Structure formats: structure tokens, C-alpha cells
Amino acid sequence: GRVGVMVQLMSKSPLSIVKERFGDDPKKAKEQLIAAVKKAAGKDVWLDRLNGAKGLEHTSNKKLLHLEHVLGAVTQALGSRDKLVDEIAKAQGRDKDGEYKARLGEESTPALWDRYQAVQSRAGGRSAK
């Protein structure tokens, strides 16, 4: 489960996790990790704000692993960013507040996921982990 992934992430270095999952060649492993992030991203959960000069190739393994985890969790739990924004607004009693939803829509997917988990735990709802 997700808890096992987080324990694994905490106990090993990001490079060792990438090598374990995608092979020993660091360059090919990084390419495969980037492909996995892009696959997890899809069009419904990804907000494309990449620096054109750098892109994902210059992002750390730790950030890429976290991004893959968050995007996969959002897709599995809710299916899209729009649904995530709606659920956050609904949990806070602001589901008819268009300006609030628009402001939430500007946040990154990982920030929205953190906020979703926080409002779910405060509301005593189902676990978002």
C-alpha cells in the first residue's frame, strides 16, 4: 500500500529507489522515471508549469518520485484536478464560491493534494492516504 511506499521512500536514497525500480544505469533510469511521471500525469491531473529551458530532465529524483506518487494518488482517489478542487471546496463549505475554486485551481497538484488530505482529516472523513 501507500504506507509501504512512504516507508520505503524514507529509508532509502532517491537514487537507490530509482535504480531499484528502473535499472542500474542512472541515465536510463531517470528517463524511465520521467516517463512514469508523464504517464501518471495525464491531462486531467497535470498543471503544465515547467520551465521550458529545464523541464523534468533537470528535476531531482526525490521530487520526481514525490510527483509520481501524488499524481497517482490523485488519479486513483478522485480522477482529476477539477474533482480535487471541487472536493476541497465542498469539504470547506465553499462549493458554490467560484472565486475560491478559481484560486484553488491555480495551485499545484501536490499542494492541492496536501490541502485535500488536511480538510479530509479535519472533517473526520475517510482517510486520503
C-alpha positions as CSV (number, residue, x, y, z in Angstrom):
1,G,0.0,0.0,0.0
2,R,0.8,3.7,0.1
3,V,2.2,3.5,3.7
4,G,4.8,0.9,2.5
5,V,5.8,3.2,-0.3
6,M,6.4,6.1,2.1
7,V,8.4,3.9,4.5
8,Q,10.5,2.8,1.6
9,L,11.0,6.4,0.4
10,M,12.2,7.4,3.9
11,S,14.6,4.6,4.4
12,K,16.5,4.7,1.0
13,S,18.0,7.4,-1.0
14,P,16.1,8.6,-4.0
15,L,18.8,7.4,-6.4
16,S,18.7,3.9,-4.9
17,I,14.9,3.8,-5.3
18,V,15.1,4.9,-8.9
19,K,17.8,2.3,-9.6
20,E,15.8,-0.4,-7.9
21,R,12.6,0.4,-9.9
22,F,14.1,1.3,-13.3
23,G,17.6,-0.4,-13.5
24,D,21.2,0.4,-12.6
25,D,22.0,2.8,-15.4
26,P,21.3,6.2,-13.8
27,K,20.6,8.0,-17.2
28,K,18.2,5.3,-18.5
29,A,16.6,5.0,-15.0
30,K,16.0,8.8,-14.9
31,E,14.4,8.7,-18.4
32,Q,12.1,5.9,-17.3
33,L,11.2,7.7,-14.1
34,I,10.3,10.8,-16.2
35,A,8.2,8.6,-18.5
36,A,6.4,7.2,-15.4
37,V,5.7,10.7,-14.1
38,K,4.4,11.8,-17.5
39,K,2.2,8.7,-17.6
40,A,0.9,9.3,-14.1
41,A,0.3,13.0,-15.0
42,G,-2.2,12.5,-17.8
43,K,-4.1,15.6,-18.9
44,D,-6.6,15.6,-16.0
45,V,-4.2,15.9,-13.1
46,W,-1.2,17.7,-14.5
47,L,-0.8,21.5,-14.5
48,D,1.9,22.2,-17.0
49,R,4.1,24.8,-15.5
50,L,7.5,23.5,-16.4
51,N,10.5,25.8,-17.1
52,G,10.9,25.3,-20.8
53,A,14.7,25.5,-20.6
54,K,15.0,22.9,-17.9
55,G,12.0,20.6,-17.9
56,L,11.6,17.4,-16.0
57,E,15.1,16.2,-17.0
58,H,16.7,18.7,-14.6
59,T,14.4,17.9,-11.7
60,S,15.7,15.9,-8.8
61,N,14.9,12.2,-8.4
62,K,13.3,13.0,-5.0
63,K,10.9,15.5,-6.5
64,L,10.1,13.2,-9.4
65,L,9.3,10.3,-7.1
66,H,7.1,12.5,-5.0
67,L,5.3,13.9,-8.1
68,E,4.7,10.4,-9.4
69,H,3.3,9.3,-6.0
70,V,1.0,12.4,-5.7
71,L,-0.3,12.3,-9.3
72,G,-1.0,8.6,-9.0
73,A,-2.8,9.1,-5.7
74,V,-5.0,11.9,-7.1
75,T,-5.9,9.9,-10.1
76,Q,-6.7,6.8,-8.0
77,A,-8.7,8.7,-5.4
78,L,-10.6,11.3,-7.5
79,G,-9.6,11.1,-11.1
80,S,-8.8,14.7,-11.9
81,R,-7.7,18.1,-10.6
82,D,-11.1,19.6,-11.1
83,K,-12.7,16.9,-8.9
84,L,-10.0,17.6,-6.3
85,V,-10.7,21.3,-6.3
86,D,-14.5,20.6,-6.0
87,E,-13.9,18.2,-3.1
88,I,-11.8,20.7,-1.2
89,A,-14.3,23.5,-1.7
90,K,-17.2,21.2,-0.7
91,A,-15.4,20.0,2.5
92,Q,-14.9,23.6,3.4
93,G,-18.5,24.6,2.7
94,R,-17.5,26.8,-0.2
95,D,-18.7,24.6,-3.1
96,K,-20.6,27.5,-4.7
97,D,-17.8,30.0,-4.3
98,G,-16.4,30.3,-7.9
99,E,-13.6,32.7,-7.0
100,Y,-12.3,30.4,-4.3
101,K,-12.4,27.5,-6.7
102,A,-10.6,29.5,-9.3
103,R,-7.9,30.4,-6.8
104,L,-7.6,26.8,-5.8
105,G,-7.3,25.9,-9.4
106,E,-4.1,27.9,-9.7
107,E,-2.3,25.8,-7.0
108,S,-0.1,22.9,-8.0
109,T,-1.4,19.4,-7.8
110,P,0.8,18.4,-4.9
111,A,-0.3,21.5,-2.9
112,L,-4.0,20.7,-3.6
113,W,-3.4,17.1,-2.6
114,D,-1.9,18.2,0.7
115,R,-4.8,20.6,1.3
116,Y,-7.3,17.8,0.4
117,Q,-5.7,15.4,2.9
118,A,-5.8,18.2,5.6
119,V,-9.5,19.0,5.1
120,Q,-10.4,15.3,5.0
121,S,-8.7,14.7,8.3
122,R,-10.2,17.8,9.9
123,A,-13.7,16.8,8.7
124,G,-13.1,13.3,10.1
125,G,-13.8,11.9,6.6
126,R,-12.3,8.9,5.0
127,S,-8.5,8.7,5.0
128,A,-6.9,10.3,2.0
129,K,-3.7,8.3,2.3
